[in-house]
Structures are given as structure tokens and as C-alpha cells.
Amino acid sequence: MGGDDVRRASRTANCLVALGVSGNRHGGGRAALRAHRPWTVHRRTIGHVRDEEPLMTIGIPDSGALLRVSDLGVRLSGHTDLVVSGVSFTLSGGECVALVGESGSGKTMVASALSGLLPEGGVIATGTAHLGDIELTALAERDWRSVRGRRIGVVPQDALGALDPLRPAGWEVAEAMAVHRIGSRRERRARVYDAMERAGIDDAPRRARQRSPVLSGGLRQRVLIAGALSAAPQLVIADEPTTALDAVTQRRIIAELNRIRRGGTAVLLISHDLELVAEVADRVLVLRDGRVVESGPARRLMSAPADRYTRLLVDSRVRGSRLGAVPPVPAGAEVLSVSGVGCVLQRRRVLSEVSATIRRGRTLGVVGASGSGKSTLASLILGLRRPTEGEIRIEGRPWSAEPERRRRARRPAVQFVAQDSLGSFRPGHTVGEVVAESLVPLLRRGDIGRSAIDPRVRAVLDQVGLPRTALTADPRALSGGQRQRVNIARALAPSPRLLIADEPVSALDVVVQDSILRLLAEIQADTGLAMLLISHDLSVVRDLAHETLILEAGRVAEYGPTPTILDHPTSNAGRELKAALPPDRRAYEMRKD
């Protein structure tokens, strides 16, 4: 099996795991996948479920709580200490409880334990969890098949890794309904379109036919949300559901979460976005180092936190207030020139007449709704695709028109921070190997010696705030925020001239966001690095970008100095993005006017 086949099989496995074909208290997912052979499933068998796997009924105890978690503790393979310890809470139908905390605090591990999706070697070491009268912590793999997808809907954090690149998006959304025999094929198709539209996916029939590799990161995230909601589960576990979504789409997702709650669905929300938490959650649990340090009603915690760590999180939630204005930078030499660029993919135009420049020491922010063409523009600049028309030049020299053999020697000068952290890593590589990989072209060219690689890897890990112990870690064992820091370290290692950052801090908690943004600003000031910043977060763009470009349906809606574009937008797209900001964020942006 080649490398591409391994990655496809891995992503297929992740998708099927989320629907219940593997995973239990003691891990063991790989053996189940070997037995199931998921890559042989196709459209004609989507509705087949074995008769000996009946759906499990759930009784609600007299206490009224749908989910009851008591003294939950989780241990991972190779760890002597518990990574989650003593977590207890209840969740009733129609209620939303949020888990918040910094990257690595244990939020995702709690969600994985409650959905039977702990990483291989992970075990529930202490405590119990009940969904109604079902003890989740005692379920066998076979029992999980009747619970996950139907009773518990899961929105995983890693959108690309959770979707099968060989299946259409509509198949992904329909699979939970098919596995659990919900409705006829015609009814499922109608419910797929409805779920996709409610998750903020316009033109659902066309999007349902597309596969994940051609979808933007935001669209992939919405496909996962639609899939989790399609079977009308009693509990939705949403791990960073609005990460990398623009402000307009975030509002639609928030409205949908509130709608299903009114229908009695319980929501366990994992998020580093405290503005989202303040707007959606009834109660909040603050985790640090795997333990609950504070819990209580969301409004009380956001307005009057008792714990020092909670106060730190709350004080950091309005972005930009500490970094201040972007310092003025003298215009340096032109690093990137995009002139009249257009792109047609699968006979559909996705970019038209896009022009922009970035000079040394400056940052161009690119914003717009999900699917507006931001990531496509990044792929053209990276040379992963060629524009249909127009020209891209790097440091005054042709780039888009050059053959790959000529561009290869120049590639270390252009680096990328991916939106999807886990999907960008080679399977089986340690963190140290992932970062060192970006130095191989410099080694082959003779720009650095082999002895310089290890010190450089350690130095960039220090820069992004990762401990030295991460060198030998498997990226899959890290939190989403930690994986994104590995991504940033890999991009910085070759000392690039141009850094293309696609949602570089969207998966990070607010405290780490500040440190990463400060880091990028300091590196830019020290080295003259030019940056293309793609972000849905207007305050992140305000912090870093000297100029801002707004894309709407593949065209430039506005382009100019960041304060002018963000404070006084003239296009419909710009006004919609600003109007959709959460109340706290909008108040801050208005104070900037």
C-alpha cells in the first residue's frame, strides 16, 4: 500500500470511527478496522445494517440529567499520570455545557472519552459516564455502534482527517442515517440537503456531490456539523465547531445549535472561543492540566470569575486590546505580486481578476466568507495549482509560470502554515521529524549542515512554546492547539521570505493566540518576513495585517489599508462580516472607530 493509500485508509478509518465501527474503553480501533475493511463500502451498501445490532434504547433517570459524568479520569499510553482527572458534571436535554481551557488542558480528551474515541492505548482509568441509563464507560465496540451517530452526534476538531477524500460530502452527511436505518434513500437525500443548509452550506445539492479535497476548510467543518446533526441525536459533542469559520457562518452555526437545543438536544461544547461560549452555553467548566479549576453559570463565570486562571482567559477574550495597532513599517522590496489572477476548478470559476502585492516586512490579510476563494488563492501562490490566467511573481521573478524543477530550489523561501494541522503531517512521523522535514531542501542545497538540523528544530519548538519532550511525540497525541504550533514551527524552520498562514491561530486558546501573534510580529520585525494571513477573525487581521483584501465569490470586494477596510467597509461582504461579529467583539471594534 502506497503513501496515498495509507492516508486515504486512515481518513476512512477516522470517518467510520466517528460512526461507531471501532473504539471502546480500552482502545483497539485498528483491529476492528482490519475486520471491518471500511474501504470496501460503497453507495449500494450504505443502507445495510446487520439485524443482530439493534438500536439501543435510552431511559432518562428521575434526576432529569441526560448525561452524568462522575470522577472521570483518563490515562494515555506512555503516561504515568492521568491526563484527565476527577471531572464531574451533568447535562440535561436542551442544555449546553461548555468545556474551556488552554491547549492541552484535557477538553478534547474528555470529549473523546464520552464518545468512545480515545486514541489507541488510551483508557478510562477512573469514574463513570452515563447517557440516560446506559453506562458509556462500560460499552463494548458492538454497543457503541448503536449509540454513536444516532444517540451521540460528534463534531470532531480535525475536519480533513475526519472526512474520506474518496466520498462525496453528501455521503458523509447521510452515513449516520444509513447506518442506523433512518428513513428511505429519498428521505435521507432530503434530510442531507436540509442538514447541509442548516449548517450554513449554500447550494447543498452541488456541494453534496463534491469530495472533501476540493472543499475549503470552512466547508469541511460545516459538512461535519451537518453529519452530526442529520440523525437528530440526543447529545451533540462539538469540538471547536466554529473554528476557521467566518463571522457570518458562525452566526448560522450558533443559531442552529440554539435551534436543536430548543428541540431538547443537549450540547457539550468544547471551545477556546469564550465569546462563543458566553453566547451559547448555560454552564461552563474551566479545565487546566486535566482538572476542573472552576465551574458555574456561563454569565457569572464570564463577568466575575473566581479562579486566577479563569480571569486570565476572560481578560484575553477581546482580541487586539493588548497587541495594539500594527507598527508602521517602511515599504521594502516587493516579495509577492499577484496580477489579474483567475482560476477555474472542475469547470467552475473560483477566482477572477485578483491582484495584490506584499512588500518585505508587511502583512496582507485576506478575509471573506468560507468558500470565497481564500484557500484557493493560497494554493496558487504556493504553486500547488497554476492560475488559469494572470501571473504570480516572487521577489520579482516569475513563479506561477515556472516549471516545477526551477521552482523547487526556491521553495524554502515560501512556507505555509496549514489550516488543518493533523492532515498536514506524515503518518508515523514524530514532531521532531515533522519540523526537520522542512529543512531537507536546505540540506540538499548545502545551505546548512546535518549537524545544524537538531539545534534548529529545538530552537523553533522553543519559539512556539512547545516543550523539548514534544520532539519524540506523535502529533496525534497532541491537542489541536499543540499540533498547530508544530505546524508553525515547521514553517519557520527554513527562515522563509514569505509565510502564507491559513487560519494560523484558529485552533488555539486565547492566551496562546496572543503569544503566537506576538511571535509572528516579532519575527517579522526582526527578519523582514512578508506574510499572507488568511483569517476569519477580523481582530487577528487587525493585529497583524498592514493591508487587507476582502474576497467575495472569488472576486476582490475591497483592498486597502487595514484600518480603513475594517473600520469603514464599503462592500456588502465587508459590512456583513463586521455586522456578524459577536457582541463583545463588535463593541471592541466600534471603540476602534
C-alpha positions as CSV (number, residue, x, y, z in Angstrom):
1,M,0.0,0.0,0.0
2,G,1.5,3.3,-1.1
3,G,1.6,6.5,1.0
4,D,-1.5,8.0,-0.6
5,D,-3.4,4.7,0.1
6,V,-2.4,4.8,3.7
7,R,-3.6,8.3,4.1
8,R,-6.9,7.5,2.4
9,A,-7.4,4.4,4.6
10,S,-6.5,6.4,7.7
11,R,-9.1,9.1,6.9
12,T,-11.7,6.5,6.0
13,A,-11.0,4.9,9.4
14,N,-11.4,8.2,11.2
15,C,-14.8,8.7,9.5
16,L,-16.0,5.2,10.4
17,V,-14.7,5.5,13.9
18,A,-16.9,8.6,14.3
19,L,-19.9,6.4,13.4
20,G,-19.2,3.6,15.8
21,V,-17.3,0.8,13.9
22,S,-14.4,0.9,16.4
23,G,-13.3,2.4,19.7
24,N,-14.0,1.3,23.3
25,R,-12.9,1.8,26.8
26,H,-9.5,0.1,26.0
27,G,-8.8,1.4,22.5
28,G,-8.2,-1.3,20.0
29,G,-9.5,0.6,17.0
30,R,-7.0,-0.9,14.4
31,A,-8.1,-4.5,14.9
32,A,-11.7,-3.5,14.4
33,L,-10.9,-1.6,11.3
34,R,-9.0,-4.6,9.9
35,A,-12.0,-6.8,10.5
36,H,-14.5,-4.3,9.0
37,R,-12.5,-3.3,5.9
38,P,-14.3,0.0,5.6
39,W,-12.8,1.0,2.3
40,T,-15.0,-1.7,0.6
41,V,-18.2,0.2,1.5
42,H,-19.9,1.9,-1.4
43,R,-23.3,3.5,-2.3
44,R,-25.2,0.3,-2.8
45,T,-24.4,-1.0,0.7
46,I,-24.9,2.3,2.6
47,G,-28.3,1.3,3.9
48,H,-27.2,-2.1,5.2
49,V,-27.1,-2.8,8.9
50,R,-26.9,-6.2,10.4
51,D,-30.1,-7.3,12.1
52,E,-28.2,-8.6,15.2
53,E,-27.2,-5.0,16.0
54,P,-30.4,-3.5,17.3
55,L,-30.6,0.2,18.3
56,M,-30.2,0.7,22.0
57,T,-33.0,2.5,23.9
58,I,-32.2,5.1,26.4
59,G,-34.1,5.8,29.6
60,I,-33.8,9.1,31.4
61,P,-33.3,8.8,35.2
62,D,-35.5,10.6,37.7
63,S,-32.8,13.3,38.1
64,G,-33.6,14.6,34.6
65,A,-30.0,14.6,33.5
66,L,-29.3,13.1,30.2
67,L,-25.6,12.9,30.7
68,R,-24.0,12.2,34.1
69,V,-20.2,12.2,34.4
70,S,-18.6,11.3,37.7
71,D,-14.9,11.5,38.7
72,L,-13.8,10.8,35.1
73,G,-10.1,10.0,34.7
74,V,-8.2,9.2,31.5
75,R,-4.7,7.7,31.1
76,L,-2.8,7.6,27.8
77,S,-0.3,5.0,26.7
78,G,3.2,6.0,27.8
79,H,1.9,8.4,30.5
80,T,2.2,7.5,34.2
81,D,-0.1,10.4,35.3
82,L,-3.7,10.9,34.3
83,V,-4.2,13.4,31.5
84,V,-7.8,13.9,32.8
85,S,-8.6,13.6,36.5
86,G,-11.7,14.0,38.7
87,V,-14.0,15.5,36.0
88,S,-17.7,15.5,37.1
89,F,-20.7,17.3,35.7
90,T,-24.3,16.7,34.4
91,L,-26.0,17.8,31.2
92,S,-29.8,17.9,30.7
93,G,-31.8,17.8,27.5
94,G,-31.8,21.2,25.8
95,E,-28.9,22.4,27.9
96,C,-25.4,23.4,26.7
97,V,-22.3,22.8,28.9
98,A,-19.0,24.2,27.6
99,L,-15.5,22.9,28.4
100,V,-12.9,25.7,28.1
101,G,-9.2,25.9,28.8
102,E,-5.8,26.3,27.2
103,S,-4.5,23.9,24.6
104,G,-3.6,20.6,26.2
105,S,-5.9,21.2,29.2
106,G,-7.9,18.0,28.5
107,K,-11.0,19.3,26.8
108,T,-10.8,17.1,23.7
109,M,-9.7,14.1,25.8
110,V,-13.0,14.4,27.9
111,A,-15.0,14.6,24.7
112,S,-13.1,11.5,23.3
113,A,-13.8,9.5,26.4
114,L,-17.5,10.3,26.3
115,S,-17.8,9.3,22.6
116,G,-15.6,6.2,22.9
117,L,-13.0,7.7,20.6
118,L,-9.9,7.7,22.9
119,P,-6.6,7.4,20.9
120,E,-5.1,3.9,20.7
121,G,-3.7,3.0,24.2
122,G,-6.0,5.5,25.9
123,V,-8.1,4.1,28.7
124,I,-10.7,5.4,31.2
125,A,-8.8,4.8,34.4
126,T,-11.4,6.2,36.9
127,G,-15.0,7.2,37.2
128,T,-18.2,6.6,35.1
129,A,-20.3,8.3,32.5
130,H,-23.9,7.6,31.8
131,L,-26.1,8.6,28.9
132,G,-29.5,8.1,30.4
133,D,-29.4,4.6,31.8
134,I,-26.5,3.5,29.6
135,E,-23.1,3.4,31.2
136,L,-20.9,4.7,28.4
137,T,-17.7,3.8,30.1
138,A,-18.6,0.1,30.1
139,L,-19.7,-0.2,26.4
140,A,-18.2,-2.7,24.1
141,E,-17.4,-1.8,20.5
142,R,-20.6,-3.5,19.3
143,D,-22.7,-1.4,21.7
144,W,-21.1,1.8,20.6
145,R,-22.4,1.2,17.1
146,S,-25.9,1.7,18.3
147,V,-25.1,4.8,20.3
148,R,-22.6,6.9,18.3
149,G,-24.1,8.7,15.4
150,R,-27.7,8.0,16.5
151,R,-27.7,8.9,20.2
152,I,-24.5,10.9,20.3
153,G,-23.5,13.1,17.3
154,V,-19.8,14.0,17.2
155,V,-18.3,17.1,15.5
156,P,-14.5,16.3,15.6
157,Q,-11.9,19.1,15.5
158,D,-9.9,17.8,12.6
159,A,-12.1,18.3,9.6
160,L,-9.8,17.0,6.9
161,G,-8.8,13.9,8.8
162,A,-12.4,13.0,9.7
163,L,-13.6,13.1,6.1
164,D,-12.9,10.4,3.5
165,P,-11.4,12.1,0.4
166,L,-12.9,9.5,-1.9
167,R,-16.5,10.1,-0.8
168,P,-18.9,12.9,-1.7
169,A,-19.8,15.3,1.1
170,G,-23.5,14.2,0.9
171,W,-22.4,10.6,1.6
172,E,-20.6,11.7,4.7
173,V,-23.7,13.6,6.0
174,A,-26.0,10.6,5.1
175,E,-23.9,7.9,6.6
176,A,-25.2,8.1,10.2
177,M,-28.8,7.9,8.9
178,A,-28.0,5.0,6.7
179,V,-26.1,3.0,9.3
180,H,-29.0,3.4,11.7
181,R,-31.7,2.8,9.1
182,I,-33.3,6.2,9.4
183,G,-35.7,6.8,6.5
184,S,-35.7,5.8,2.9
185,R,-33.0,6.8,0.4
186,R,-35.2,9.6,-0.9
187,E,-36.0,10.8,2.7
188,R,-32.3,10.7,3.5
189,R,-31.4,12.7,0.5
190,A,-33.9,15.4,1.5
191,R,-32.6,15.4,5.1
192,V,-29.0,15.6,3.8
193,Y,-29.8,18.8,1.9
194,D,-31.7,20.2,4.8
195,A,-28.9,19.4,7.3
196,M,-26.3,21.0,5.0
197,E,-28.3,24.2,4.5
198,R,-28.9,24.4,8.3
199,A,-25.1,24.1,8.8
200,G,-24.5,27.1,6.5
201,I,-23.8,25.3,3.3
202,D,-25.4,27.1,0.3
203,D,-26.2,25.2,-2.9
204,A,-26.4,21.9,-1.0
205,P,-27.2,19.7,-4.0
206,R,-24.0,20.7,-5.7
207,R,-21.8,20.6,-2.6
208,A,-23.2,17.2,-1.7
209,R,-21.6,15.8,-4.9
210,Q,-18.2,17.3,-4.1
211,R,-15.4,15.5,-2.2
212,S,-13.6,16.9,0.7
213,P,-10.2,17.7,-1.1
214,V,-12.0,20.4,-3.2
215,L,-13.8,21.9,-0.3
216,S,-12.4,24.8,1.8
217,G,-11.6,24.2,5.4
218,G,-14.8,26.0,6.5
219,L,-17.0,24.0,4.2
220,R,-15.4,20.7,5.5
221,Q,-16.2,21.9,9.1
222,R,-19.8,22.5,8.1
223,V,-20.1,19.1,6.5
224,L,-19.1,17.5,9.8
225,I,-21.6,19.6,11.6
226,A,-24.4,18.6,9.2
227,G,-23.4,14.9,9.6
228,A,-23.5,15.2,13.4
229,L,-27.0,16.7,13.3
230,S,-28.5,14.7,10.5
231,A,-29.7,11.7,12.6
232,A,-31.2,14.0,15.3
233,P,-29.1,12.7,18.2
234,Q,-30.0,13.3,21.8
235,L,-26.5,14.6,22.6
236,V,-24.1,16.6,20.3
237,I,-20.5,16.7,21.3
238,A,-19.0,19.6,19.3
239,D,-15.2,20.1,19.5
240,E,-14.4,23.6,18.2
241,P,-17.4,23.6,15.8
242,T,-16.8,27.2,14.6
243,T,-13.0,27.0,14.2
244,A,-12.0,28.6,10.9
245,L,-15.5,29.8,10.1
246,D,-16.1,33.4,9.1
247,A,-18.3,35.6,11.3
248,V,-21.4,35.2,9.1
249,T,-21.2,31.4,9.1
250,Q,-20.5,31.4,12.8
251,R,-23.8,33.2,13.4
252,R,-25.6,30.5,11.4
253,I,-24.0,27.7,13.3
254,I,-24.8,29.4,16.7
255,A,-28.4,29.8,15.5
256,E,-28.6,26.1,14.6
257,L,-27.1,24.9,17.9
258,N,-29.7,27.1,19.7
259,R,-32.5,25.6,17.5
260,I,-31.6,22.0,18.3
261,R,-31.4,22.8,21.9
262,R,-35.0,24.2,21.8
263,G,-35.9,20.8,20.5
264,G,-34.4,19.1,23.5
265,T,-31.0,18.2,22.2
266,A,-28.2,18.5,24.7
267,V,-24.9,20.1,23.6
268,L,-21.4,19.5,25.0
269,L,-19.3,22.3,23.6
270,I,-15.5,22.3,23.5
271,S,-14.1,25.7,22.6
272,H,-11.3,28.2,23.2
273,D,-13.6,30.9,21.9
274,L,-15.0,32.5,25.0
275,E,-17.3,34.8,23.1
276,L,-19.0,31.8,21.5
277,V,-19.2,30.1,24.9
278,A,-20.7,33.3,26.5
279,E,-23.4,33.3,23.8
280,V,-24.3,29.7,23.7
281,A,-23.5,27.9,27.0
282,D,-25.7,27.7,30.1
283,R,-22.8,26.4,32.2
284,V,-19.0,26.3,31.9
285,L,-16.3,24.0,33.2
286,V,-12.8,25.5,33.1
287,L,-10.1,22.8,32.7
288,R,-6.4,23.2,33.4
289,D,-3.9,20.3,33.4
290,G,-6.8,17.8,33.1
291,R,-8.7,19.1,36.2
292,V,-11.7,21.3,36.6
293,V,-10.5,24.5,38.3
294,E,-13.8,26.4,38.2
295,S,-17.4,25.7,37.1
296,G,-20.7,27.6,37.2
297,P,-23.2,29.5,35.1
298,A,-21.7,31.0,32.0
299,R,-22.7,34.6,32.7
300,R,-21.3,34.5,36.2
301,L,-18.0,33.0,35.1
302,M,-17.6,35.5,32.2
303,S,-18.4,38.5,34.4
304,A,-16.9,37.6,37.7
305,P,-14.5,34.6,37.5
306,A,-13.2,33.4,40.9
307,D,-10.1,31.5,39.8
308,R,-7.0,33.3,38.7
309,Y,-6.6,31.2,35.6
310,T,-10.2,31.8,34.6
311,R,-9.7,35.5,35.0
312,L,-6.7,35.2,32.6
313,L,-8.8,33.5,30.0
314,V,-11.6,36.0,30.3
315,D,-9.3,39.0,30.2
316,S,-7.8,37.7,27.0
317,R,-11.1,37.2,25.1
318,V,-11.3,40.6,23.4
319,R,-8.5,40.2,20.9
320,G,-6.3,43.1,19.9
321,S,-6.5,45.0,23.1
322,R,-3.0,44.1,24.2
323,L,-1.2,43.9,20.9
324,G,-2.3,47.3,19.8
325,A,-2.0,48.8,16.4
326,V,0.3,47.2,13.8
327,P,3.5,49.2,13.9
328,P,4.2,51.2,10.7
329,V,6.8,49.6,8.5
330,P,8.7,51.3,5.7
331,A,7.9,49.8,2.4
332,G,10.5,47.3,1.5
333,A,11.2,45.4,-1.7
334,E,8.3,43.6,-3.3
335,V,8.2,40.0,-2.2
336,L,4.8,38.9,-3.7
337,S,3.0,40.2,-6.8
338,V,-0.4,38.8,-7.8
339,S,-1.6,40.3,-11.1
340,G,-5.0,39.6,-12.6
341,V,-5.1,36.0,-11.3
342,G,-8.1,33.8,-12.1
343,C,-8.7,30.1,-11.5
344,V,-11.2,27.6,-12.8
345,L,-11.6,24.3,-11.0
346,Q,-13.8,21.4,-12.2
347,R,-15.3,23.8,-14.8
348,R,-16.3,26.3,-12.1
349,R,-14.7,29.7,-11.7
350,V,-13.4,30.2,-8.2
351,L,-11.2,33.2,-8.6
352,S,-11.5,36.2,-11.0
353,E,-9.0,39.1,-11.6
354,V,-7.4,39.0,-8.2
355,S,-4.5,41.5,-7.8
356,A,-2.4,42.3,-4.7
357,T,1.2,42.9,-3.6
358,I,3.1,42.2,-0.4
359,R,6.4,44.0,0.4
360,R,9.1,43.0,2.8
361,G,8.2,43.3,6.5
362,R,4.5,43.7,5.8
363,T,1.4,41.5,6.1
364,L,-1.6,41.2,3.8
365,G,-4.7,40.0,5.5
366,V,-7.2,38.0,3.3
367,V,-10.8,37.7,4.7
368,G,-14.1,36.6,3.3
369,A,-16.8,34.0,3.8
370,S,-16.0,30.3,3.7
371,G,-15.7,29.3,0.1
372,S,-14.9,32.8,-1.1
373,G,-11.6,31.6,-2.6
374,K,-9.1,32.4,0.2
375,S,-7.5,29.0,0.4
376,T,-7.6,28.6,-3.4
377,L,-5.6,31.9,-3.7
378,A,-3.1,30.5,-1.1
379,S,-2.7,27.2,-3.2
380,L,-1.9,29.3,-6.3
381,I,0.7,31.3,-4.5
382,L,2.2,28.1,-3.1
383,G,2.5,26.7,-6.6
384,L,0.2,23.8,-5.8
385,R,-2.0,24.8,-8.7
386,R,-1.5,27.1,-11.7
387,P,-3.8,30.0,-12.3
388,T,-6.0,29.9,-15.4
389,E,-5.0,33.5,-16.2
390,G,-2.8,36.2,-14.7
391,E,0.7,36.0,-13.2
392,I,2.3,35.4,-9.8
393,R,5.8,36.6,-9.1
394,I,8.0,36.0,-6.0
395,E,10.8,38.6,-5.3
396,G,10.3,40.0,-8.8
397,R,10.9,36.7,-10.6
398,P,8.3,34.6,-12.4
399,W,6.7,31.9,-10.1
400,S,3.4,30.7,-11.4
401,A,4.7,30.2,-15.0
402,E,7.9,28.5,-14.0
403,P,8.3,24.7,-14.4
404,E,8.4,22.9,-11.1
405,R,12.1,21.8,-11.5
406,R,13.0,25.5,-11.4
407,R,10.7,26.4,-8.5
408,R,11.9,23.5,-6.4
409,A,15.2,25.3,-5.4
410,R,13.2,28.4,-4.4
411,R,10.5,26.6,-2.4
412,P,12.2,27.0,1.1
413,A,11.6,30.8,0.7
414,V,7.8,30.3,0.6
415,Q,6.4,28.4,3.6
416,F,2.9,27.5,4.6
417,V,1.0,27.2,7.9
418,A,-1.9,24.9,7.1
419,Q,-5.4,25.4,8.4
420,D,-5.8,21.6,9.1
421,S,-3.0,20.6,11.4
422,L,-3.2,16.9,11.7
423,G,-4.0,16.3,8.0
424,S,-0.7,18.1,7.0
425,F,1.6,15.7,8.9
426,R,3.1,12.5,7.5
427,P,1.7,9.4,9.3
428,G,4.1,7.9,11.7
429,H,6.5,10.9,12.0
430,T,7.4,12.4,15.3
431,V,7.1,16.1,16.0
432,G,10.9,16.5,15.6
433,E,10.8,14.7,12.2
434,V,7.9,16.8,11.0
435,V,9.8,20.0,11.8
436,A,13.1,18.7,10.4
437,E,11.4,17.7,7.1
438,S,11.2,21.4,6.1
439,L,15.0,21.7,6.4
440,V,15.8,18.9,4.0
441,P,15.8,21.1,0.9
442,L,18.3,23.4,2.6
443,L,20.5,20.4,3.5
444,R,20.4,19.1,-0.1
445,R,21.4,22.5,-1.4
446,G,24.3,22.7,1.0
447,D,22.9,25.8,2.8
448,I,23.1,24.0,6.2
449,G,25.0,21.0,7.5
450,R,23.4,17.9,9.0
451,S,24.7,18.9,12.5
452,A,22.6,22.1,12.3
453,I,19.3,20.4,12.0
454,D,18.7,19.3,15.5
455,P,19.6,22.7,17.1
456,R,17.3,24.5,14.6
457,V,14.4,22.2,15.4
458,R,14.8,22.7,19.1
459,A,15.1,26.4,18.7
460,V,11.8,26.8,16.7
461,L,10.0,24.5,19.2
462,D,11.1,26.9,21.9
463,Q,9.9,29.8,19.8
464,V,6.4,28.4,19.6
465,G,6.2,27.4,23.2
466,L,6.4,23.6,22.9
467,P,8.5,21.6,25.4
468,R,11.5,19.6,24.4
469,T,9.7,16.4,25.3
470,A,7.5,17.1,22.2
471,L,10.4,16.2,19.9
472,T,9.7,12.5,20.2
473,A,5.9,12.8,20.5
474,D,3.4,11.5,18.0
475,P,1.4,14.6,16.7
476,R,-1.8,12.6,17.0
477,A,-1.3,12.5,20.8
478,L,-1.1,16.3,21.0
479,S,-4.1,18.7,21.4
480,G,-5.3,20.6,18.4
481,G,-3.6,23.8,19.6
482,Q,-0.3,22.0,20.2
483,R,-0.4,20.4,16.7
484,Q,-0.9,23.9,15.2
485,R,2.2,25.1,17.0
486,V,4.1,22.3,15.4
487,N,2.8,23.5,12.0
488,I,4.0,27.0,12.7
489,A,7.4,25.7,13.9
490,R,7.8,23.7,10.7
491,A,7.1,26.7,8.6
492,L,9.5,28.9,10.4
493,A,12.4,26.5,10.5
494,P,13.8,27.3,6.9
495,S,13.7,31.1,7.7
496,P,11.3,31.9,4.7
497,R,10.9,35.2,2.9
498,L,7.2,34.7,2.5
499,L,4.9,33.0,5.0
500,I,1.4,32.0,4.0
501,A,-0.7,31.4,7.1
502,D,-4.1,29.9,6.6
503,E,-6.0,30.4,9.9
504,P,-2.8,30.1,12.0
505,V,-4.3,30.6,15.4
506,S,-7.9,29.5,14.9
507,A,-7.4,26.3,16.9
508,L,-5.5,28.0,19.7
509,D,-6.9,29.2,23.0
510,V,-6.9,33.0,23.6
511,V,-3.8,33.0,25.7
512,V,-1.7,31.1,23.2
513,Q,-3.2,33.1,20.4
514,D,-1.7,36.2,21.9
515,S,1.7,34.6,22.3
516,I,1.7,33.2,18.7
517,L,0.6,36.5,17.2
518,R,3.3,38.3,19.2
519,L,5.8,35.7,18.0
520,L,4.9,36.3,14.3
521,A,5.0,40.1,14.8
522,E,8.5,39.8,16.4
523,I,9.8,37.5,13.8
524,Q,8.5,39.8,11.1
525,A,10.1,42.9,12.8
526,D,13.5,41.0,13.2
527,T,13.7,39.4,9.8
528,G,11.6,41.4,7.4
529,L,9.3,38.4,6.7
530,A,6.4,39.1,4.4
531,M,3.2,37.4,5.3
532,L,-0.1,36.5,3.7
533,L,-2.6,36.0,6.5
534,I,-5.9,34.2,5.9
535,S,-8.3,34.5,8.8
536,H,-12.0,34.6,9.6
537,D,-11.2,36.6,12.8
538,L,-11.1,40.3,11.9
539,S,-9.3,41.2,15.2
540,V,-6.5,38.8,14.3
541,V,-6.2,40.6,10.9
542,R,-6.3,43.9,12.7
543,D,-3.4,42.8,15.0
544,L,-1.1,41.7,12.2
545,A,-2.1,43.0,8.8
546,H,-1.0,46.2,7.3
547,E,-3.3,45.8,4.3
548,T,-6.5,43.8,4.0
549,L,-8.2,42.2,1.0
550,I,-11.8,41.0,1.2
551,L,-12.8,38.3,-1.2
552,E,-16.5,37.7,-2.2
553,A,-17.3,34.8,-4.5
554,G,-13.7,34.8,-5.9
555,R,-13.5,38.5,-6.6
556,V,-11.9,41.3,-4.7
557,A,-14.6,43.2,-2.9
558,E,-12.2,45.6,-1.1
559,Y,-8.5,46.1,-0.8
560,G,-6.5,48.7,1.1
561,P,-5.1,49.8,4.5
562,T,-6.4,47.5,7.3
563,P,-8.0,50.3,9.5
564,T,-9.9,51.7,6.5
565,I,-11.2,48.3,5.4
566,L,-12.2,47.0,8.8
567,D,-13.5,50.2,10.4
568,H,-15.4,51.6,7.4
569,P,-16.2,48.8,5.0
570,T,-17.9,49.9,1.8
571,S,-18.7,46.5,0.2
572,N,-21.7,44.3,1.2
573,A,-19.2,41.5,2.1
574,G,-17.2,43.8,4.5
575,R,-20.3,45.1,6.1
576,E,-21.8,41.6,6.7
577,L,-18.5,40.4,8.3
578,K,-18.4,43.3,10.6
579,A,-22.1,43.1,11.5
580,A,-21.8,39.4,12.3
581,L,-19.2,39.9,15.0
582,P,-20.2,38.6,18.5
583,P,-21.5,41.4,20.8
584,D,-18.3,41.8,22.8
585,R,-16.1,41.7,19.7
586,R,-18.3,44.2,17.9
587,A,-18.2,46.6,20.8
588,Y,-14.4,46.5,20.8
589,E,-14.2,47.0,17.0
590,M,-16.6,50.0,17.4
591,R,-14.3,51.5,20.0
592,K,-11.5,51.4,17.4
593,D,-13.6,53.6,15.0
